[in-house]
Structure formats: C-alpha cells, structure tokens
Amino acid sequence: MYREMLKAKIHRATVTEANVDYEGSIKIDANLLKAARILVGEKVLVINLNNGSRVETYAILGKPGAGEISVNGGAALHSKVGDKVIIMNFCMLDESELPKYKPIIVHVNDRNQAV
C-alpha cells in the first residue's frame, strides 16, 4: 500500500507579488526551491494563512536570494502582497519506506530567506 506524505514545506513565506495577468504558477526564490528540493514545474499546494485559501499550482524559478514569492494567474486572486503562506508538496511512499521517512521543512524569515 502507498501513502501520500508531505515531501517538503516552505513555512510562513511572505507573498512579494500577486500577478493575475501572468499565465499561472508561483515563482519561488531559487534558494528556497533548492532547500526544499522542489523542482521547477513540480505541483505545490499554497495555503494562505491570512485568508485560509488553498490553491494548487506549480513552481517556477525565482532569482536566487531575491526572496521572491510571486503568486500568479488565478491563484493571485487568493493572495496579496504581505500575506503569509505555506508552500507544500507531497510524494507517494510505500509503507516499507515510512520508518525512515522525514519531510523537509524550510522555515523562512521576513525576507523569505531560509533560517
């Protein structure tokens, strides 16, 4: 049996841009993507802590060290600059993998830098 498990989480990032005119996705600082081991194009779930919305989209590459968290397209209707978000993605694991499994949790400061 397989279980869907949290693979990675970027915890309490601050939205730096909300651009409804962009095609879609969420632009995430390249350093945060690397720390969370989230790939460009990989599906993510964005939870907005200010309004409770939950939006699925995919990650795109932001400039390293810029602290970008840009919510784009229709997802931008659920976030505004300054909102706090949790960005998560998931994986499927066989039950035999669970005893060794540990998700990646990336905590960030107010400038969206890993701490």
ChimeraX commands (.cxc) that place a marker at each C-alpha (Angstrom):
marker #1 position 0.00,0.00,0.00 radius 0.5
marker #1 position 1.18,3.50,-0.80 radius 0.5
marker #1 position 0.63,6.55,1.38 radius 0.5
marker #1 position 0.62,10.16,0.23 radius 0.5
marker #1 position 3.01,12.03,2.52 radius 0.5
marker #1 position 4.31,15.55,2.93 radius 0.5
marker #1 position 7.56,15.75,0.96 radius 0.5
marker #1 position 8.52,19.37,1.64 radius 0.5
marker #1 position 7.19,22.56,3.15 radius 0.5
marker #1 position 8.30,26.19,2.98 radius 0.5
marker #1 position 6.80,27.56,6.18 radius 0.5
marker #1 position 5.38,31.10,6.58 radius 0.5
marker #1 position 6.82,32.69,3.46 radius 0.5
marker #1 position 5.69,36.23,2.67 radius 0.5
marker #1 position 4.00,36.96,-0.67 radius 0.5
marker #1 position 6.04,39.58,-2.53 radius 0.5
marker #1 position 3.86,39.83,-5.64 radius 0.5
marker #1 position 0.39,38.76,-6.81 radius 0.5
marker #1 position 0.10,38.99,-10.60 radius 0.5
marker #1 position -3.25,37.88,-12.00 radius 0.5
marker #1 position -2.17,38.69,-15.59 radius 0.5
marker #1 position 0.57,36.04,-15.53 radius 0.5
marker #1 position -0.31,32.66,-17.05 radius 0.5
marker #1 position -0.15,30.79,-13.75 radius 0.5
marker #1 position 2.13,29.25,-11.15 radius 0.5
marker #1 position 4.07,30.51,-8.15 radius 0.5
marker #1 position 7.55,31.98,-8.54 radius 0.5
marker #1 position 9.76,30.90,-5.63 radius 0.5
marker #1 position 13.28,32.08,-4.81 radius 0.5
marker #1 position 15.69,29.51,-6.29 radius 0.5
marker #1 position 17.44,29.11,-2.93 radius 0.5
marker #1 position 14.17,28.09,-1.27 radius 0.5
marker #1 position 13.34,25.65,-4.06 radius 0.5
marker #1 position 16.75,24.06,-3.61 radius 0.5
marker #1 position 16.43,23.89,0.19 radius 0.5
marker #1 position 13.00,22.26,-0.10 radius 0.5
marker #1 position 14.06,20.06,-3.03 radius 0.5
marker #1 position 11.08,21.25,-5.03 radius 0.5
marker #1 position 11.64,21.07,-8.80 radius 0.5
marker #1 position 10.65,23.70,-11.34 radius 0.5
marker #1 position 7.29,22.58,-12.70 radius 0.5
marker #1 position 6.50,20.44,-9.67 radius 0.5
marker #1 position 2.99,20.66,-8.23 radius 0.5
marker #1 position 2.64,22.58,-4.97 radius 0.5
marker #1 position -0.19,23.40,-2.60 radius 0.5
marker #1 position -0.23,27.02,-1.38 radius 0.5
marker #1 position -2.06,27.69,1.88 radius 0.5
marker #1 position -2.71,31.35,2.61 radius 0.5
marker #1 position -2.58,31.93,6.38 radius 0.5
marker #1 position -4.33,35.31,6.07 radius 0.5
marker #1 position -7.50,34.12,4.35 radius 0.5
marker #1 position -7.45,30.31,4.59 radius 0.5
marker #1 position -7.38,29.67,0.82 radius 0.5
marker #1 position -5.73,26.52,-0.53 radius 0.5
marker #1 position -4.57,26.63,-4.16 radius 0.5
marker #1 position -2.77,24.01,-6.24 radius 0.5
marker #1 position -0.30,25.28,-8.82 radius 0.5
marker #1 position 3.28,24.58,-9.92 radius 0.5
marker #1 position 6.64,26.07,-9.01 radius 0.5
marker #1 position 8.67,28.32,-11.29 radius 0.5
marker #1 position 12.17,29.58,-10.73 radius 0.5
marker #1 position 12.75,32.87,-8.96 radius 0.5
marker #1 position 16.04,34.73,-8.76 radius 0.5
marker #1 position 18.37,33.22,-6.12 radius 0.5
marker #1 position 18.48,35.30,-2.95 radius 0.5
marker #1 position 15.79,37.75,-4.11 radius 0.5
marker #1 position 13.20,36.37,-1.69 radius 0.5
marker #1 position 10.55,36.19,-4.40 radius 0.5
marker #1 position 7.23,34.55,-3.64 radius 0.5
marker #1 position 5.07,35.64,-6.56 radius 0.5
marker #1 position 1.61,34.12,-6.77 radius 0.5
marker #1 position 0.45,34.27,-10.39 radius 0.5
marker #1 position -2.61,33.75,-12.57 radius 0.5
marker #1 position -5.88,32.77,-10.94 radius 0.5
marker #1 position -4.06,31.91,-7.71 radius 0.5
marker #1 position -3.21,35.61,-7.39 radius 0.5
marker #1 position -6.89,36.22,-6.61 radius 0.5
marker #1 position -6.32,34.34,-3.35 radius 0.5
marker #1 position -3.24,36.24,-2.14 radius 0.5
marker #1 position -1.98,39.77,-1.76 radius 0.5
marker #1 position 1.45,41.22,-1.09 radius 0.5
marker #1 position 2.38,40.70,2.55 radius 0.5
marker #1 position 0.23,37.60,3.10 radius 0.5
marker #1 position 1.89,34.67,4.85 radius 0.5
marker #1 position 1.75,31.35,3.00 radius 0.5
marker #1 position 2.81,27.75,3.46 radius 0.5
marker #1 position 4.01,26.07,0.27 radius 0.5
marker #1 position 3.86,22.27,0.37 radius 0.5
marker #1 position 4.28,19.34,-1.93 radius 0.5
marker #1 position 3.72,15.65,-1.47 radius 0.5
marker #1 position 5.06,12.26,-2.50 radius 0.5
marker #1 position 3.86,8.68,-2.59 radius 0.5
marker #1 position 5.70,6.23,-0.36 radius 0.5
marker #1 position 5.41,2.52,0.12 radius 0.5
marker #1 position 4.68,1.61,3.74 radius 0.5
marker #1 position 8.11,-0.03,3.94 radius 0.5
marker #1 position 9.69,3.43,3.38 radius 0.5
marker #1 position 7.80,5.14,6.20 radius 0.5
marker #1 position 10.03,4.22,9.18 radius 0.5
marker #1 position 12.99,6.09,7.61 radius 0.5
marker #1 position 10.95,8.91,6.11 radius 0.5
marker #1 position 11.25,12.53,7.21 radius 0.5
marker #1 position 9.79,15.53,5.33 radius 0.5
marker #1 position 11.86,18.62,4.55 radius 0.5
marker #1 position 10.72,21.69,6.48 radius 0.5
marker #1 position 12.18,25.05,5.45 radius 0.5
marker #1 position 11.48,27.91,7.85 radius 0.5
marker #1 position 11.98,31.42,6.48 radius 0.5
marker #1 position 12.47,34.89,7.92 radius 0.5
marker #1 position 10.53,38.01,6.88 radius 0.5
marker #1 position 12.77,38.37,3.78 radius 0.5
marker #1 position 11.99,34.80,2.65 radius 0.5
marker #1 position 15.45,33.52,3.44 radius 0.5
marker #1 position 15.86,30.07,4.97 radius 0.5
marker #1 position 16.73,30.15,8.67 radius 0.5
marker link #1:1,2 radius 0.2
marker link #1:2,3 radius 0.2
marker link #1:3,4 radius 0.2
marker link #1:4,5 radius 0.2
marker link #1:5,6 radius 0.2
marker link #1:6,7 radius 0.2
marker link #1:7,8 radius 0.2
marker link #1:8,9 radius 0.2
marker link #1:9,10 radius 0.2
marker link #1:10,11 radius 0.2
marker link #1:11,12 radius 0.2
marker link #1:12,13 radius 0.2
marker link #1:13,14 radius 0.2
marker link #1:14,15 radius 0.2
marker link #1:15,16 radius 0.2
marker link #1:16,17 radius 0.2
marker link #1:17,18 radius 0.2
marker link #1:18,19 radius 0.2
marker link #1:19,20 radius 0.2
marker link #1:20,21 radius 0.2
marker link #1:21,22 radius 0.2
marker link #1:22,23 radius 0.2
marker link #1:23,24 radius 0.2
marker link #1:24,25 radius 0.2
marker link #1:25,26 radius 0.2
marker link #1:26,27 radius 0.2
marker link #1:27,28 radius 0.2
marker link #1:28,29 radius 0.2
marker link #1:29,30 radius 0.2
marker link #1:30,31 radius 0.2
marker link #1:31,32 radius 0.2
marker link #1:32,33 radius 0.2
marker link #1:33,34 radius 0.2
marker link #1:34,35 radius 0.2
marker link #1:35,36 radius 0.2
marker link #1:36,37 radius 0.2
marker link #1:37,38 radius 0.2
marker link #1:38,39 radius 0.2
marker link #1:39,40 radius 0.2
marker link #1:40,41 radius 0.2
marker link #1:41,42 radius 0.2
marker link #1:42,43 radius 0.2
marker link #1:43,44 radius 0.2
marker link #1:44,45 radius 0.2
marker link #1:45,46 radius 0.2
marker link #1:46,47 radius 0.2
marker link #1:47,48 radius 0.2
marker link #1:48,49 radius 0.2
marker link #1:49,50 radius 0.2
marker link #1:50,51 radius 0.2
marker link #1:51,52 radius 0.2
marker link #1:52,53 radius 0.2
marker link #1:53,54 radius 0.2
marker link #1:54,55 radius 0.2
marker link #1:55,56 radius 0.2
marker link #1:56,57 radius 0.2
marker link #1:57,58 radius 0.2
marker link #1:58,59 radius 0.2
marker link #1:59,60 radius 0.2
marker link #1:60,61 radius 0.2
marker link #1:61,62 radius 0.2
marker link #1:62,63 radius 0.2
marker link #1:63,64 radius 0.2
marker link #1:64,65 radius 0.2
marker link #1:65,66 radius 0.2
marker link #1:66,67 radius 0.2
marker link #1:67,68 radius 0.2
marker link #1:68,69 radius 0.2
marker link #1:69,70 radius 0.2
marker link #1:70,71 radius 0.2
marker link #1:71,72 radius 0.2
marker link #1:72,73 radius 0.2
marker link #1:73,74 radius 0.2
marker link #1:74,75 radius 0.2
marker link #1:75,76 radius 0.2
marker link #1:76,77 radius 0.2
marker link #1:77,78 radius 0.2
marker link #1:78,79 radius 0.2
marker link #1:79,80 radius 0.2
marker link #1:80,81 radius 0.2
marker link #1:81,82 radius 0.2
marker link #1:82,83 radius 0.2
marker link #1:83,84 radius 0.2
marker link #1:84,85 radius 0.2
marker link #1:85,86 radius 0.2
marker link #1:86,87 radius 0.2
marker link #1:87,88 radius 0.2
marker link #1:88,89 radius 0.2
marker link #1:89,90 radius 0.2
marker link #1:90,91 radius 0.2
marker link #1:91,92 radius 0.2
marker link #1:92,93 radius 0.2
marker link #1:93,94 radius 0.2
marker link #1:94,95 radius 0.2
marker link #1:95,96 radius 0.2
marker link #1:96,97 radius 0.2
marker link #1:97,98 radius 0.2
marker link #1:98,99 radius 0.2
marker link #1:99,100 radius 0.2
marker link #1:100,101 radius 0.2
marker link #1:101,102 radius 0.2
marker link #1:102,103 radius 0.2
marker link #1:103,104 radius 0.2
marker link #1:104,105 radius 0.2
marker link #1:105,106 radius 0.2
marker link #1:106,107 radius 0.2
marker link #1:107,108 radius 0.2
marker link #1:108,109 radius 0.2
marker link #1:109,110 radius 0.2
marker link #1:110,111 radius 0.2
marker link #1:111,112 radius 0.2
marker link #1:112,113 radius 0.2
marker link #1:113,114 radius 0.2
marker link #1:114,115 radius 0.2
view
